[in-house]
């Protein structure tokens, strides 16, 4: 072995780190950011849909005895919930069909490292919920004997 070749492996490792591992780390950071934002947007959209579906049209229920969702109140509720849960997201649409509400939302996410070809990613989420009647009395079919309570 020649005396002048000591340290060449260290130089090779330093170059390999710069060429391979740094871009890989940047990609991982960007992908993780997008994944976390997508998950948060989907959760906020689902919460907005559930809240919107709970907006009962009381006038219609009193008039003809049929449960439906108040479309205006559902839209307002979806916007309020989404603004509280995901402030940078916006409601794309709120569709009301009888007792079913579908909320679509979008959010533009800025990537922290920018390794992907674009610096921003547009995320979209959609969730549906249905208005259901509540219960009027507790169930008599308890899973355990009532003496254990």
Residue frames as qw, qx, qy, qz and C-alpha x, y, z in Angstrom:
[[0.000, 0.889, 0.458, 0.000, 0.00, 0.00, 0.00],
 [0.409, 0.453, -0.022, 0.792, 1.30, 3.43, -0.86],
 [0.273, -0.339, -0.482, 0.760, 1.66, 6.09, 1.77],
 [0.093, 0.064, -0.135, -0.984, -0.18, 8.79, -0.28],
 [0.388, -0.284, -0.690, -0.541, -3.47, 6.88, -0.44],
 [0.203, -0.351, -0.756, 0.514, -4.48, 7.19, 3.21],
 [0.150, 0.445, 0.318, -0.824, -7.78, 9.06, 3.55],
 [0.190, 0.043, -0.625, -0.756, -9.15, 8.31, 0.08],
 [0.217, -0.418, -0.880, -0.058, -12.03, 6.31, 1.56],
 [0.094, -0.580, -0.471, 0.658, -13.00, 9.26, 3.71],
 [0.117, 0.341, -0.272, -0.892, -13.06, 11.52, 0.66],
 [0.228, -0.134, -0.830, -0.490, -15.17, 8.97, -1.22],
 [0.183, -0.517, -0.797, 0.252, -17.65, 8.70, 1.67],
 [0.011, -0.517, -0.202, 0.832, -17.94, 12.49, 1.86],
 [0.210, 0.188, -0.516, -0.809, -18.71, 12.70, -1.87],
 [0.243, -0.266, -0.907, -0.220, -21.16, 9.78, -1.64],
 [0.088, -0.529, -0.642, 0.548, -22.98, 11.50, 1.21],
 [0.116, 0.459, -0.039, -0.880, -23.32, 14.68, -0.77],
 [0.272, 0.148, -0.661, -0.684, -24.47, 12.95, -3.96],
 [0.400, -0.220, -0.863, -0.216, -26.72, 10.19, -2.59],
 [0.307, -0.427, -0.756, 0.389, -27.83, 10.75, 0.97],
 [0.008, 0.292, 0.196, -0.936, -28.53, 14.48, 0.98],
 [0.394, -0.003, -0.434, -0.810, -31.04, 14.36, -1.90],
 [0.465, -0.265, -0.840, -0.086, -32.60, 11.28, -0.33],
 [0.220, -0.375, -0.604, 0.668, -33.03, 13.11, 2.97],
 [0.171, 0.190, -0.062, -0.965, -34.50, 16.15, 1.18],
 [0.453, -0.120, -0.679, -0.564, -36.97, 13.91, -0.66],
 [0.403, -0.328, -0.825, 0.221, -37.95, 12.20, 2.60],
 [0.059, -0.319, -0.394, 0.860, -38.60, 15.54, 4.31],
 [0.320, 0.108, -0.293, -0.894, -40.78, 16.78, 1.42],
 [0.490, -0.173, -0.780, -0.348, -42.76, 13.54, 1.19],
 [0.315, -0.335, -0.757, 0.463, -43.31, 13.44, 4.96],
 [0.086, 0.247, 0.185, -0.947, -44.54, 17.03, 4.93],
 [0.441, 0.011, -0.484, -0.755, -47.02, 16.29, 2.13],
 [0.474, -0.217, -0.852, -0.051, -48.22, 13.12, 3.86],
 [0.192, -0.329, -0.632, 0.675, -48.79, 14.85, 7.18],
 [0.222, 0.214, -0.014, -0.951, -50.62, 17.75, 5.53],
 [0.465, -0.061, -0.674, -0.570, -52.80, 15.36, 3.50],
 [0.391, -0.292, -0.846, 0.214, -53.73, 13.42, 6.63],
 [0.051, -0.340, -0.437, 0.831, -54.60, 16.60, 8.54],
 [0.320, 0.130, -0.285, -0.894, -56.67, 17.91, 5.61],
 [0.467, -0.171, -0.800, -0.336, -58.60, 14.63, 5.32],
 [0.297, -0.353, -0.760, 0.458, -59.33, 14.62, 9.05],
 [0.074, 0.306, 0.202, -0.927, -60.49, 18.25, 9.00],
 [0.390, 0.034, -0.512, -0.764, -62.69, 17.59, 5.95],
 [0.429, -0.265, -0.861, -0.060, -64.27, 14.57, 7.63],
 [0.168, -0.381, -0.593, 0.690, -64.96, 16.61, 10.77],
 [0.209, 0.221, -0.099, -0.947, -66.50, 19.37, 8.65],
 [0.431, -0.099, -0.716, -0.540, -68.74, 16.84, 6.87],
 [0.349, -0.351, -0.832, 0.250, -69.93, 15.36, 10.17],
 [0.041, -0.385, -0.376, 0.842, -70.71, 18.79, 11.58],
 [0.283, 0.138, -0.351, -0.882, -72.46, 19.86, 8.36],
 [0.402, -0.193, -0.837, -0.319, -74.60, 16.71, 8.36],
 [0.231, -0.386, -0.751, 0.483, -75.89, 17.58, 11.83],
 [0.130, 0.164, 0.036, -0.977, -77.60, 20.75, 10.58],
 [0.168, 0.433, 0.886, -0.018, -81.21, 19.57, 10.67],
 [0.154, -0.257, -0.338, -0.892, -83.81, 21.45, 8.64],
 [0.077, 0.240, 0.779, -0.574, -86.26, 21.92, 11.53],
 [0.451, 0.332, 0.038, -0.828, -88.82, 23.81, 9.45],
 [0.547, 0.216, -0.670, -0.454, -88.99, 20.94, 6.93],
 [0.223, -0.034, -0.942, 0.248, -89.22, 18.39, 9.73],
 [0.222, 0.299, 0.573, -0.730, -92.12, 20.25, 11.37],
 [0.483, 0.345, -0.186, -0.783, -93.89, 20.85, 8.06],
 [0.794, 0.222, -0.399, -0.401, -93.81, 17.35, 6.55],
 [0.853, -0.396, 0.302, -0.154, -92.15, 15.11, 9.15],
 [0.905, 0.326, -0.056, 0.269, -89.13, 14.28, 6.97],
 [0.542, -0.690, 0.198, 0.437, -85.57, 14.71, 8.20],
 [0.671, 0.621, 0.069, 0.399, -83.35, 16.65, 5.80],
 [0.565, -0.299, -0.074, 0.766, -80.21, 18.73, 6.13],
 [0.120, 0.949, 0.149, -0.250, -80.46, 22.51, 5.96],
 [0.766, 0.420, 0.102, 0.475, -78.16, 23.24, 2.99],
 [0.119, 0.859, -0.118, 0.483, -77.30, 26.81, 3.99],
 [0.602, -0.716, 0.297, -0.189, -76.53, 25.91, 7.59],
 [0.949, -0.051, 0.205, 0.236, -74.49, 22.90, 6.40],
 [0.601, 0.617, -0.024, 0.507, -72.34, 25.12, 4.16],
 [0.160, -0.853, 0.234, -0.438, -71.74, 27.60, 6.96],
 [0.810, -0.513, 0.272, -0.076, -70.91, 24.85, 9.46],
 [0.914, 0.187, 0.108, 0.345, -68.46, 23.18, 7.05],
 [0.391, 0.735, -0.122, 0.540, -66.63, 26.46, 6.44],
 [0.407, -0.795, 0.263, -0.364, -66.42, 27.30, 10.14],
 [0.909, -0.329, 0.250, 0.050, -65.13, 23.84, 11.11],
 [0.828, 0.352, 0.063, 0.431, -62.58, 23.72, 8.28],
 [0.158, 0.831, -0.176, 0.504, -61.33, 27.23, 9.14],
 [0.578, -0.702, 0.324, -0.262, -60.82, 26.11, 12.75],
 [0.933, -0.166, 0.303, 0.098, -59.28, 22.71, 11.98],
 [0.685, 0.089, 0.361, 0.626, -57.14, 23.59, 8.93],
 [0.018, 0.807, 0.141, -0.573, -56.76, 27.39, 8.60],
 [0.036, -0.496, 0.533, 0.685, -54.84, 27.28, 5.32],
 [0.202, 0.231, 0.905, 0.295, -57.40, 25.00, 3.63],
 [0.370, 0.178, -0.032, -0.911, -60.49, 26.13, 1.76],
 [0.584, 0.300, 0.705, -0.267, -63.84, 24.52, 1.08],
 [0.047, -0.092, 0.687, 0.720, -64.19, 23.64, -2.60],
 [0.493, -0.226, -0.471, -0.696, -67.80, 22.48, -2.40],
 [0.288, 0.025, 0.794, -0.535, -70.52, 21.36, -0.03],
 [0.428, -0.078, -0.659, -0.614, -73.15, 19.13, -1.64],
 [0.395, 0.014, 0.683, -0.615, -76.36, 18.37, 0.24],
 [0.473, -0.023, -0.695, -0.541, -78.65, 15.61, -0.96],
 [0.723, -0.450, -0.443, -0.281, -81.46, 14.88, 1.48],
 [0.712, -0.697, 0.081, -0.022, -79.70, 13.57, 4.58],
 [0.852, -0.049, 0.131, 0.505, -76.24, 13.17, 3.03],
 [0.029, 0.976, -0.149, -0.155, -73.58, 15.88, 2.94],
 [0.855, 0.144, 0.091, 0.490, -70.36, 15.74, 0.93],
 [0.146, -0.951, 0.137, 0.236, -67.59, 18.24, 1.64],
 [0.810, 0.340, 0.042, 0.476, -64.64, 18.78, -0.70],
 [0.280, -0.930, 0.109, 0.210, -61.65, 20.84, 0.40],
 [0.771, 0.469, -0.092, 0.422, -58.25, 21.83, -0.92],
 [0.458, -0.843, 0.135, 0.249, -54.99, 23.13, 0.46],
 [0.614, 0.699, -0.261, 0.258, -51.81, 24.42, -1.16],
 [0.792, -0.561, 0.082, 0.228, -48.77, 23.09, 0.74],
 [0.254, 0.871, -0.415, 0.070, -45.36, 24.76, 0.49],
 [0.945, -0.006, -0.239, 0.225, -42.56, 22.18, 0.51],
 [0.482, -0.843, 0.132, 0.199, -39.80, 22.93, 3.05],
 [0.569, -0.383, 0.513, 0.517, -36.82, 21.63, 1.04],
 [0.512, 0.706, -0.091, -0.480, -38.16, 21.78, -2.50],
 [0.339, -0.327, 0.822, 0.321, -36.48, 18.63, -3.80],
 [0.522, 0.473, 0.709, 0.021, -39.52, 17.68, -5.85],
 [0.366, 0.327, 0.443, 0.750, -39.94, 19.35, -9.28],
 [0.156, -0.739, -0.302, -0.582, -42.50, 21.76, -7.84],
 [0.136, 0.243, -0.541, 0.794, -42.23, 23.93, -4.71],
 [0.494, -0.022, 0.374, -0.785, -45.96, 23.64, -3.92],
 [0.104, -0.135, -0.968, -0.185, -48.39, 20.74, -3.88],
 [0.523, -0.163, -0.047, -0.835, -52.16, 21.07, -4.14],
 [0.006, 0.057, 0.972, -0.226, -53.92, 18.61, -1.84],
 [0.543, -0.187, -0.265, -0.775, -57.58, 17.70, -2.14],
 [0.048, 0.043, 0.932, -0.356, -59.83, 15.83, 0.27],
 [0.536, -0.216, -0.381, -0.722, -63.43, 14.67, 0.15],
 [0.011, -0.054, -0.904, 0.423, -65.65, 13.30, 2.93],
 [0.468, -0.354, -0.477, -0.654, -69.31, 12.41, 3.28],
 [0.053, 0.042, 0.795, -0.603, -71.56, 12.13, 6.31],
 [0.337, -0.405, -0.698, -0.485, -75.21, 11.25, 6.82],
 [0.375, -0.298, 0.324, -0.816, -77.80, 12.70, 9.18],
 [0.459, -0.191, -0.865, -0.073, -79.31, 9.92, 11.27],
 [0.562, -0.648, -0.155, -0.491, -82.01, 9.94, 13.91],
 [0.024, -0.463, 0.729, -0.504, -80.83, 9.66, 17.49],
 [0.377, -0.229, -0.895, 0.064, -82.14, 7.20, 20.05],
 [0.418, -0.575, -0.104, -0.695, -85.12, 7.82, 22.29],
 [0.780, -0.543, 0.195, -0.243, -84.33, 5.28, 25.03],
 [0.143, -0.596, 0.789, 0.039, -81.35, 3.22, 26.12],
 [0.657, 0.168, -0.680, -0.279, -81.01, -0.29, 24.75],
 [0.807, -0.414, 0.244, -0.343, -82.16, -3.15, 26.95],
 [0.968, 0.160, -0.090, 0.172, -79.50, -5.40, 25.42],
 [0.196, -0.882, 0.426, -0.031, -76.50, -4.51, 27.48],
 [0.643, 0.443, -0.622, 0.056, -73.31, -6.48, 26.81],
 [0.271, 0.140, -0.807, 0.506, -72.84, -7.15, 30.54],
 [0.365, -0.607, -0.705, 0.038, -75.31, -7.80, 33.31],
 [0.079, -0.811, -0.062, -0.577, -76.53, -4.57, 34.86],
 [0.739, -0.665, -0.088, 0.060, -75.45, -5.74, 38.32],
 [0.770, -0.037, 0.010, 0.637, -71.80, -5.24, 37.32],
 [0.198, 0.649, 0.084, 0.730, -72.28, -1.53, 36.83]]
